[in-house]
Amino acid sequence: MKIIKAKTAGFCFGVDRAVKLTYGLLEQGVRVATLGPLIHNPQCVADLAARGAVTVDTPEQVPDGYEVVVRSHGVPQCVYDALGARGLVVHDATCPFVAKIHRLARRAGEEGRTLLVAGDENHPEVQGIVGHTRGSVFVFADLEELKALLTPENTKNGIFVVAQTTFEVKKWQECVEFLKKVYTNPSIFDTICNATWARQHEAECLARQCDLMVVIGGRQSSNTQKLRCRAPYKGRRRGDSTGAGPRMVARRRHGGSDGGCIHALVYY
């Protein structure tokens, strides 16, 4: 069997930065608490826990004597306020591309605009973005949800439109095209990160060449889920890292491998 590995496979810049920061702190003997799982990759999170890192959900749960790592997804402003109120040492590993969206969210509130966020309302990155504006904000998952939000009341003071960094590229393009037809000068910011664009494109290209696609990554990872959606181009079969056994790959001539967040076993 011929196996083709995606050129873009591996941790994205923001995740790689957060992981290296956390491992570095642990190696220095710092007692580390991460706000939420550092990344959506259970193997990597388990390895960090084995080295002493603890995962907490809120600033109030951080044990005394621990320093806090804010993961690459970022957090709402109220979380920074709570960390400051406790006087905790904070290592901010928010992805710079996500931090840029936070600044846009604050600007939308300052200008009185309605902020529209393309993404998953339950994802921590989106929750963080929403938590950085003081004005009206709505989250939409696709074009139909966006259309429902574009009421005169919601748009009377203008709109800012941003996207979760891992939002599906084709869905975003559909939304942007529609907005440009409806509004003369909409404030649209292409905030999907370059790694997302490149990986989703490569997943489609690989799927055209292969009989089977295996996307290696954590099931909770937005990157992994989006790649899995893009992989079955033209009806190709797809799998994931936990289901890729001998039976799945038997009688397949070409196999492609892509990764949103590569398993720690593969990466290290």
C-alpha positions as semicolon CSV with decimal commas, in nm:
position;residue;x (nm);y (nm);z (nm)
1;M;0,000;0,000;0,000
2;K;0,114;0,352;-0,076
3;I;0,066;0,596;0,210
4;I;0,061;0,970;0,141
5;K;0,114;1,197;0,441
6;A;-0,029;1,547;0,424
7;K;0,237;1,815;0,407
8;T;0,035;2,030;0,648
9;A;-0,010;1,754;0,911
10;G;0,087;1,840;1,268
11;F;0,009;2,100;1,531
12;C;-0,085;2,443;1,401
13;F;0,125;2,742;1,508
14;G;-0,099;2,845;1,799
15;V;-0,127;2,496;1,947
16;D;0,244;2,425;1,900
17;R;0,322;2,750;2,082
18;A;0,093;2,663;2,374
19;V;0,223;2,306;2,405
20;K;0,590;2,411;2,401
21;L;0,520;2,683;2,658
22;T;0,350;2,439;2,895
23;Y;0,614;2,167;2,864
24;G;0,881;2,430;2,917
25;L;0,719;2,551;3,240
26;L;0,688;2,194;3,369
27;E;1,053;2,126;3,292
28;Q;1,143;2,433;3,499
29;G;0,955;2,289;3,795
30;V;0,662;2,529;3,774
31;R;0,334;2,394;3,904
32;V;0,097;2,447;3,611
33;A;-0,281;2,465;3,585
34;T;-0,441;2,500;3,242
35;L;-0,780;2,663;3,200
36;G;-0,958;2,378;3,028
37;P;-0,771;2,102;2,840
38;L;-0,468;2,267;2,680
39;I;-0,566;2,125;2,342
40;H;-0,838;1,891;2,214
41;N;-0,599;1,598;2,204
42;P;-0,645;1,345;2,486
43;Q;-0,302;1,183;2,447
44;C;-0,118;1,514;2,482
45;V;-0,337;1,624;2,775
46;A;-0,274;1,291;2,950
47;D;0,101;1,326;2,903
48;L;0,094;1,677;3,052
49;A;-0,107;1,545;3,348
50;A;0,150;1,270;3,400
51;R;0,414;1,541;3,425
52;G;0,216;1,732;3,689
53;A;-0,012;1,971;3,501
54;V;-0,368;2,000;3,629
55;T;-0,673;2,104;3,429
56;V;-0,930;2,339;3,582
57;D;-1,249;2,492;3,448
58;T;-1,246;2,826;3,630
59;P;-0,994;3,063;3,794
60;E;-1,148;2,980;4,131
61;Q;-1,041;2,616;4,093
62;V;-0,671;2,694;4,046
63;P;-0,482;2,544;4,344
64;D;-0,271;2,778;4,555
65;G;0,088;2,798;4,434
66;Y;0,003;2,711;4,075
67;E;0,062;2,928;3,771
68;V;-0,204;2,945;3,500
69;V;-0,170;2,877;3,129
70;V;-0,443;3,026;2,911
71;R;-0,478;2,787;2,618
72;S;-0,458;2,882;2,252
73;H;-0,839;2,908;2,223
74;G;-0,832;3,216;2,445
75;V;-1,080;3,315;2,717
76;P;-1,340;3,591;2,773
77;Q;-1,234;3,918;2,934
78;C;-1,420;3,827;3,254
79;V;-1,183;3,531;3,301
80;Y;-0,878;3,760;3,280
81;D;-1,048;3,983;3,537
82;A;-1,103;3,685;3,771
83;L;-0,741;3,571;3,731
84;G;-0,622;3,921;3,814
85;A;-0,848;3,941;4,117
86;R;-0,679;3,629;4,258
87;G;-0,333;3,765;4,183
88;L;-0,238;3,454;3,987
89;V;0,065;3,434;3,761
90;V;-0,071;3,397;3,408
91;H;0,105;3,265;3,097
92;D;-0,115;3,369;2,808
93;A;-0,086;3,119;2,522
94;T;-0,382;3,259;2,330
95;C;-0,310;3,213;1,961
96;P;-0,214;3,552;1,811
97;F;-0,473;3,499;1,538
98;V;-0,742;3,452;1,804
99;A;-0,616;3,755;1,998
100;K;-0,664;3,959;1,678
101;I;-1,032;3,858;1,676
102;H;-1,060;3,962;2,042
103;R;-0,941;4,309;1,942
104;L;-1,198;4,324;1,664
105;A;-1,470;4,219;1,908
106;R;-1,375;4,498;2,148
107;R;-1,371;4,745;1,860
108;A;-1,720;4,637;1,751
109;G;-1,851;4,710;2,099
110;E;-1,672;5,045;2,118
111;E;-1,823;5,151;1,785
112;G;-2,170;5,029;1,875
113;R;-2,174;4,769;1,597
114;T;-2,337;4,427;1,616
115;L;-2,077;4,150;1,617
116;L;-2,159;3,843;1,408
117;V;-1,938;3,540;1,469
118;A;-1,926;3,245;1,229
119;G;-1,856;2,937;1,437
120;D;-1,969;2,686;1,696
121;E;-2,131;2,869;1,988
122;N;-2,024;2,590;2,226
123;H;-1,656;2,603;2,128
124;P;-1,424;2,773;2,380
125;E;-1,267;2,992;2,110
126;V;-1,605;3,134;2,012
127;Q;-1,705;3,181;2,376
128;G;-1,386;3,375;2,427
129;I;-1,454;3,597;2,126
130;V;-1,808;3,668;2,242
131;G;-1,669;3,762;2,582
132;H;-1,458;4,045;2,443
133;T;-1,736;4,271;2,319
134;R;-1,974;4,480;2,527
135;G;-2,221;4,526;2,244
136;S;-2,472;4,303;2,070
137;V;-2,326;3,974;1,952
138;F;-2,467;3,672;1,770
139;V;-2,313;3,343;1,660
140;F;-2,414;3,161;1,341
141;A;-2,313;2,820;1,209
142;D;-2,407;2,855;0,843
143;L;-2,570;3,080;0,584
144;E;-2,926;3,003;0,689
145;E;-2,857;3,102;1,050
146;L;-2,684;3,418;0,930
147;K;-2,985;3,520;0,720
148;A;-3,212;3,481;1,021
149;L;-2,995;3,721;1,221
150;L;-2,992;4,000;0,963
151;T;-3,297;4,184;1,092
152;P;-3,328;4,564;1,079
153;E;-3,298;4,576;1,458
154;N;-2,974;4,377;1,462
155;T;-2,811;4,564;1,176
156;K;-2,930;4,923;1,225
157;N;-2,594;5,039;1,370
158;G;-2,377;4,837;1,133
159;I;-2,216;4,496;1,165
160;F;-1,875;4,345;1,223
161;V;-1,841;3,990;1,088
162;V;-1,562;3,754;1,199
163;A;-1,507;3,379;1,191
164;Q;-1,376;3,118;1,430
165;T;-1,021;3,048;1,314
166;T;-1,112;2,686;1,227
167;F;-1,447;2,757;1,062
168;E;-1,520;2,564;0,743
169;V;-1,381;2,765;0,454
170;K;-1,656;2,694;0,201
171;K;-1,930;2,789;0,447
172;W;-1,748;3,114;0,523
173;Q;-1,716;3,197;0,154
174;E;-2,090;3,141;0,106
175;C;-2,167;3,378;0,392
176;V;-1,928;3,646;0,270
177;E;-2,069;3,631;-0,082
178;F;-2,422;3,674;0,051
179;L;-2,329;3,966;0,279
180;K;-2,159;4,153;-0,004
181;K;-2,477;4,125;-0,210
182;V;-2,700;4,251;0,072
183;Y;-2,481;4,531;0,210
184;T;-2,280;4,797;0,029
185;N;-1,987;4,819;0,270
186;P;-2,007;4,539;0,526
187;S;-1,720;4,517;0,776
188;I;-1,608;4,160;0,709
189;F;-1,282;4,026;0,851
190;D;-1,136;3,703;0,714
191;T;-1,015;3,558;1,042
192;I;-0,990;3,191;0,945
193;C;-0,621;3,117;0,996
194;N;-0,397;3,029;0,703
195;A;-0,328;2,681;0,842
196;T;-0,700;2,603;0,835
197;W;-0,733;2,715;0,473
198;A;-0,428;2,512;0,371
199;R;-0,529;2,195;0,556
200;Q;-0,886;2,188;0,433
201;H;-0,766;2,239;0,076
202;E;-0,504;1,965;0,107
203;A;-0,757;1,725;0,261
204;E;-0,976;1,765;-0,047
205;C;-0,679;1,721;-0,281
206;L;-0,563;1,405;-0,102
207;A;-0,914;1,259;-0,105
208;R;-0,915;1,281;-0,484
209;Q;-0,606;1,061;-0,496
210;C;-0,687;0,803;-0,230
211;D;-0,919;0,512;-0,173
212;L;-0,919;0,579;0,202
213;M;-0,861;0,890;0,413
214;V;-0,754;0,871;0,778
215;V;-0,777;1,192;0,979
216;I;-0,558;1,163;1,290
217;G;-0,664;1,380;1,580
218;G;-0,876;1,430;1,889
219;R;-1,248;1,377;1,836
220;Q;-1,325;1,706;2,015
221;S;-1,089;1,907;1,795
222;S;-1,257;2,157;1,562
223;N;-0,963;2,121;1,323
224;T;-1,002;1,745;1,310
225;Q;-1,379;1,759;1,259
226;K;-1,350;2,010;0,974
227;L;-1,084;1,798;0,803
228;R;-1,302;1,493;0,841
229;C;-1,586;1,679;0,669
230;R;-1,363;1,786;0,381
231;A;-1,195;1,446;0,334
232;P;-1,481;1,243;0,179
233;Y;-1,463;1,436;-0,145
234;K;-1,646;1,255;-0,427
235;G;-1,761;0,983;-0,190
236;R;-1,420;0,858;-0,074
237;R;-1,428;0,658;0,247
238;R;-1,295;0,820;0,559
239;G;-1,178;0,703;0,896
240;D;-1,026;0,844;1,210
241;S;-0,729;0,752;1,424
242;T;-0,919;0,516;1,653
243;G;-1,083;0,324;1,370
244;A;-0,787;0,283;1,139
245;G;-0,718;-0,089;1,180
246;P;-0,594;-0,356;0,940
247;R;-0,943;-0,438;0,814
248;M;-1,010;-0,079;0,717
249;V;-0,694;-0,049;0,509
250;A;-0,706;-0,398;0,356
251;R;-0,725;-0,404;-0,023
252;R;-0,669;-0,027;-0,041
253;R;-0,402;0,076;-0,285
254;H;-0,355;0,435;-0,170
255;G;-0,410;0,582;0,175
256;G;-0,391;0,948;0,275
257;S;-0,321;1,081;0,622
258;D;-0,404;1,426;0,749
259;G;-0,398;1,576;1,097
260;G;-0,568;1,861;1,278
261;C;-0,399;1,792;1,609
262;I;-0,164;1,497;1,565
263;H;-0,162;1,244;1,849
264;A;0,120;1,303;2,094
265;L;0,258;0,958;2,011
266;V;0,301;1,065;1,651
267;Y;0,416;1,418;1,716
268;Y;0,688;1,366;1,973
